[in-house]
């Protein structure tokens, strides 16, 4: 369980990193294309956090549609954003980021989200069951009031075994 949980968590993180790596780069001096009629997600680039928005939870991007008025959007990292325009648009953001669409957006949302906690929980259970000391402690919890009952009633455990 320990190795399986850790292995699945590492694979999930690796797939998430790959999915983000396939996105279009965007930043203050670099624009990406928002395809017509598709949802996008803006994800942090890997590397130094200061260059990727630091601890900011919201990123502001300027969107310029081909046939519409430019506007700004404020989005949380990884949030799905639906277009409010028709046709393609160019997008620039205040921080270096990756613009994800389609399968990469879905994959990154699953593998970089809270679902990663499940295999880590399984790994924690593996640690718990791997060490006999933890298993013995867990077994002792199955009868937490046994000694108290013996003391109060004055009956010995041997009495119950016959």
PyMOL commands that set and color helices and strands:
alter all, ss='L'
color gray80, all
select helices_A, chain A and resi 2-21+102-111+116-130+132-143+146-153+157-161
alter helices_A, ss='H'
color red, helices_A
select strands_A, chain A and resi 24-26+32-34+40-44+58-65+71-76+80-81+89-93+97-101
alter strands_A, ss='S'
color yellow, strands_A
deselect
rebuild
show_as cartoon
